[in-house]
Amino acid sequence: MDEKKEFDFQPEKVGEAEPAQVEKDYNFDLFTPNRGKNIDSGRLDREVKARREAAKREKRAVRQKPKMEKAVPSELPTDIDTDIEFDTEPMLDAEPMLDAEPMLDAEPMPNIEPEVKPEPEMEPVLNSEPEMEPAFDAEPTSDASTKPEPEKIQGIELDDDFQIGSMLAKDTDTSNNAPVARIRRTSRPAAQRPARRKEGKVGFVEYFLAHKTKFITALVLAAIAIIGIIAVFSDMRMDIFGFTNNTVMMLLLIFAVVLMVLCSFTKERHRVIHAFLWVLVILIVAGSFAAFTLSGVCDFFGISRGRTISDFTIPEDGNWGTAKIAEELYEEGIINHPTLFRIYSKIKGNDGSYQWGNYELNSEMDYGTIMYNLKQGNHAVTVQVRIPEGANVDKIISLLEENGVCTRDQFITAMEEMEYKYSWINQIPENSVRYRFEGYLYPDTYNFYADEPSVNNAKRAIDKMLNGFDARLPENWKELVKAVGERLGKNDMTLNDCMAIGSILELEASGNYNEMRNVASVFYNRLTWSEPKFLGSTPTYYYPDNRYNTNAGPMTVTNEDGTKKTYPAGSEGIPPGPQCSLTEASILACLQPSDTSYTYFVTDKDMNFYYNKSYTAHLNTIAKLRREGKWA
């Protein structure tokens, strides 16, 4: 390098040369930060300035049409400043190869115009901005043939020929046939590399941790499904969402399992549907578990069960075990979860200690109370009594006295003075009716205690009959009563008013539900017509208390013994209460009457009903029945 050589840089030939030839012919040692420190800037002659101008023009041409980056000559004359900066902007603006790895943490090199500074020491053009730090700090060498040790800067391995030319790749851009810069990234030592998991080889534990929610949900579903299958094949009773039908429960669980399968197929392709199905599965599982748990807790404590009173009998020679007792309690409506009852009995050690006898149980008892009563044994004498349809309180008292349940005074005391837990009792106007529970003692066949007449026996009997009425009363009876009141324009309509009409239906059309609804329509229409609002029901004459009479004038009736009795006229409107015990048909008919415009009806001796809209037509129907011999 002692001999000065004339520098002849021909950038137009770089594009035609191979990258290896370019590196051989030109020295690209342009990034050394300390280069040119001992070269006087005054030695630059016009030739160098002309070449700089040519480089500028070439740069502008490249900006308009990208070309291959200009190379730098490998050998410079010793009499020329080696700190000459050639414009390398085309190379920096070249599009990188798709497979080239970017330089880590390296900031893009700015587009800086080459500039000659008058100062004695020229600063490198690429480092003209003070805030720009050189990418590396390479020490200058006195001998060009001496190769420095490679350095690693930000993951890039630098060798003695690493300059602009070292970034040229043999691959070319097909769009402009220009070489593309490639930067080789140095790998970190093996000890510093993060552990990489081989594709397709995932352990069970890792997969479980990644999908643990699905695994847990699947296990819960599987457990519930297994219980459901056992319940179906073993006739075990269960209650989920209020359903005791095992088929419904199994269908619900199968539906949840199907959703789980669909989730696995829709995860990648339909993420929205996958999320929706997953939420639905969670709701089914959580809802089933919550409903089952809540139902079991309520059943254990006797909460939220409809009030049911049952005469429960364990036969002396029946050999009933806990399973049979639990099943019978379920059938009687005392409990809802026989399996839970059996589990609790096993835990408490009560199996085998239940005694035969007659028990009076109700659904408000918790498991502990039921088990306590069954262990005590009850051998009291019971009697079966049938309360007929349409019976009034006087008739019921006489039946109980005949069977040794209680006396009349004991029954009146239990009815008027003792408390009973039913929500509709407060709707009975006790000061207006003859008997407090007239019409509410449901007609049916019952087993009553008859060991010795007492007030307690009377109370139990009354409670059973009231419970029979409550069991037949629709759950939405308040809405039905309100609808009847709106039809009549009566805002203060009560259940007692409807039952007063229902007792008349029981007397007029006992046992015929459809005719009861039509007759109820006649009575309700009479309460809204322009005539005097007498219901005109003949059976209401015969009730001992005239306050229930609904006829406009007096009536004389010939008794069986030939004597005659005259009944006085009654009152308009709805009687103060029912006059006899109502059956389920009459209860429903007075709450859900037909929608007709009839105001008269009459029956023949075969209990056929005839309806009319006027009094004249009503009289003509009666005359026709007389002629045909059908008048009763």
Secondary structure, 3 states (H helix, E strand, C coil): CCCCCCCCCCHHHCCCCCHHHHHHHCCCCCCCCCCCCCCCHHHCCHHHHHHHHHHHHHHHHHHHCCCCCCCCCCCCCCCCCCCCCCCCHHHHHCCCCCCCCCCCCCCCCCCCCCCCCCCCCCCCHHHCCCCCCCCCCCCCCCCCCCCCCCEEECCEEECCCCCCHHHEEEEEECCCCEEEECCCECCCCHHHCCCCCCCCCCCHHHHHHHCHHHHHHHHHHHHHHHHHHHHHHHCCCCCECCECCHHHHHHHHHHHHHHHHHHHHHCCCCHHHHHHHHHHHHHHHHHHHHHHHHHHHHHHHCCCCCCCEEEEEECCCCCCCHHHHHHHHHHCCCCCCHHHHHHHHHHHCCCCCCCCEEEEEECCCCHHHHHHHHHHCECCCEEEEECCCCCCHHHHHHHHHHCCCCCHHHHHHHHHHCCCCCCCHHHCCCCCCCCCCCCCCCCCEEEEECCCCCHHHHHHHHHHHHHHHHHHCCCCHHHHHHHHHHHHCCCCCCHHHHHHHHHHHHHHCCCCHHHHHHHHHHHHHHCCCCCCCCCCCHHHHCCCCHHHCCCCCCEEEECCCCCEEEECCCCCCCCCCCCCCCCHHHHHHHHCCCCCCCCEEEEECCCCEEEECCHHHHHHHHHHHHHHCCEC
